[in-house]
């Protein structure tokens, strides 16, 4: 079979397709259950050609998460603008949608996936990832009408990721947790997070 020659425009188009398809599949069926083979076959390229774009699956995962970020901030804006929702209900709905990401088209990293990314990404790529992650959580806070200083962004990031990964980890990764109370645990954690955010929101601006 003759070798196909791709222009830079072709390569950029294919790369964009790979990221978009990767996000679509990961959001629907989870990151762990999405394979490289599923992605490159849906785009219509070979395995070898896929790896000329992304050296590892983890590199692709990071790109899908970057693609997802503006969609998440747009979702925040949509909820905040909904006249049928109170501020508290809009924030709770956002956090709940993230915790149950596979039901809402949102890709969420499990504990194991976070560990893989940490181990396999270069220090430079990991630093960029963390920077973009913190910027995203800052934009979410601002979308909620909360001034986002460094301490608040850091705490909000940890609180949000905790409830998301705990929900995904019960019972397989955290077998001593009670699976029958998983949903109630998520609800309690979300309410506690919203209590903290509401306090920040009502504090006098400095």
C-alpha positions in Angstrom: 0.0 0.0 0.0 1.5 3.4 -0.9 2.4 5.7 1.9 -0.1 8.5 2.5 1.3 11.9 2.6 -0.4 14.3 5.1 -0.1 18.1 4.9 0.3 20.1 8.1 -3.4 21.1 7.8 -4.4 17.5 7.5 -2.3 16.6 10.6 -3.8 19.4 12.6 -7.3 18.4 11.6 -6.7 14.7 12.6 -5.1 15.8 15.9 -8.2 17.9 16.6 -10.4 14.9 15.8 -8.5 12.6 18.0 -8.9 15.0 21.0 -12.6 15.5 20.3 -13.3 11.8 19.9 -11.2 11.0 23.0 -13.2 13.5 25.1 -16.5 12.1 23.7 -15.6 8.5 24.6 -14.0 9.3 27.9 -17.0 11.4 29.1 -19.4 8.6 28.1 -17.7 5.4 29.3 -14.9 6.7 31.6 -11.3 7.3 31.0 -10.2 3.8 32.1 -12.6 2.1 29.8 -11.6 4.1 26.8 -8.8 2.6 24.8 -6.4 4.1 22.2 -7.7 1.6 19.7 -11.3 2.8 20.1 -10.2 6.4 19.5 -7.9 5.9 16.4 -10.4 3.5 14.8 -13.2 6.0 15.2 -11.1 8.7 13.6 -10.0 6.3 10.8 -6.3 6.2 11.2 -3.8 3.5 12.2 -2.3 2.8 15.6 1.2 3.8 14.4 -0.1 7.1 13.0 -1.9 7.8 16.3 1.4 7.6 18.2 2.9 10.3 16.0 0.4 12.7 17.6 0.5 11.4 21.2 3.3 9.4 22.7 1.1 7.9 25.4 -2.6 7.7 26.2 -1.9 10.0 29.1 -0.8 12.8 26.8 -4.1 12.5 25.0 -6.0 12.5 28.2 -4.5 15.8 29.2 -5.4 17.3 25.9 -9.0 16.1 26.3 -9.2 17.8 29.7 -7.9 21.0 28.2 -10.6 20.8 25.5 -13.2 20.3 28.2 -12.2 23.3 30.3 -14.1 26.0 28.3 -17.1 23.7 28.2 -17.1 23.5 32.0 -16.9 27.3 32.4 -19.7 27.7 29.9 -21.8 25.2 31.9 -21.2 27.3 35.0 -22.4 30.5 33.2 -25.5 28.7 31.9 -26.5 27.5 35.4 -25.8 30.9 37.0 -28.0 32.5 34.3 -30.9 30.1 34.9 -33.7 32.1 36.5 -35.4 28.9 37.8 -32.3 28.1 40.0 -31.3 29.7 43.2 -27.5 30.4 43.6 -27.2 27.5 45.9 -29.1 25.1 43.7 -27.1 26.1 40.7 -23.8 25.4 42.4 -25.0 22.1 43.8 -26.2 21.1 40.3 -22.8 21.9 38.9 -20.9 19.9 41.5 -23.3 17.0 41.2 -22.9 16.9 37.4 -19.1 16.7 37.8 -19.3 13.9 40.4 -21.5 11.9 38.0 -19.6 13.0 34.9 -20.3 9.9 32.9 -24.0 10.8 33.0 -23.4 14.4 32.0 -20.6 14.2 29.3 -17.9 15.3 31.7 -14.6 13.4 31.9 -13.3 13.0 35.5 -10.0 11.4 36.5 -10.0 8.5 39.0 -7.3 8.2 41.6 -5.5 5.6 39.5 -5.6 7.9 36.4 -4.2 10.8 38.3 -1.4 8.7 39.5 -0.6 7.5 35.9 -0.6 11.1 34.6 1.7 12.2 37.4 4.2 9.4 36.7 4.2 9.6 32.9 4.0 13.3 32.1 7.2 15.3 31.9 7.8 17.8 34.6 7.2 20.6 32.2 3.9 19.1 30.9 2.8 18.4 34.5 3.5 22.0 35.5 1.4 23.3 32.6 -1.4 20.9 33.5 -1.4 22.1 37.1 -1.4 25.7 36.1 -4.3 25.2 33.7 -6.2 23.2 36.3 -5.9 25.9 39.0 -6.9 28.6 36.4 -10.0 26.5 35.6 -11.1 26.3 39.3 -10.4 30.0 39.7 -12.7 30.7 36.7 -15.4 28.5 38.2 -15.2 30.4 41.5 -15.5 33.7 39.6 -18.4 32.3 37.7 -20.1 31.6 41.0 -19.6 35.3 41.9 -16.8 34.6 44.3 -13.5 36.5 44.3 -10.8 33.9 43.6 -7.6 34.4 45.5 -4.9 31.7 45.6 -5.9 30.2 49.0 -9.5 29.9 47.9 -8.7 28.4 44.5 -6.4 25.8 46.2 -9.0 24.8 48.8 -11.8 24.7 46.3 -9.7 22.5 43.9 -9.0 20.0 46.7 -12.6 19.9 48.0 -14.1 19.5 44.6 -11.6 16.8 43.4 -12.0 15.0 46.7 -15.8 14.5 46.3 -15.4 13.6 42.6 -12.7 10.9 43.1 -14.3 9.4 46.3 -17.5 8.9 44.4 -15.7 7.2 41.5 -13.6 5.1 43.9 -16.4 3.5 45.9 -16.3 0.5 46.2 -13.4 -0.7 43.9 -10.6 1.5 45.0 -12.0 2.3 48.5 -13.4 -1.1 49.5 -13.9 -0.2 53.2 -16.4 2.5 52.3 -20.1 1.6 52.3 -21.3 1.5 48.7 -25.0 1.7 49.8 -24.3 5.2 51.2 -22.2 6.5 48.3 -24.8 8.9 46.9 -25.7 10.2 50.3 -22.0 10.7 51.0 -21.6 12.7 47.8 -24.7 14.9 48.7 -23.3 15.6 52.2 -19.9 16.5 50.8 -21.4 18.8 48.1 -23.5 20.6 50.7 -20.4 21.1 52.9 -18.6 22.6 49.9 -21.5 24.9 49.0 -21.6 26.1 52.6 -18.0 27.1 52.3 -18.6 28.8 49.0 -21.6 30.7 50.3 -19.5 32.0 53.2 -16.9 33.3 50.8 -19.6 34.8 48.6 -21.1 36.8 51.5 -17.8 38.0 53.0 -17.2 41.7 52.5 -14.9 42.3 49.5 -11.5 43.7 50.6 
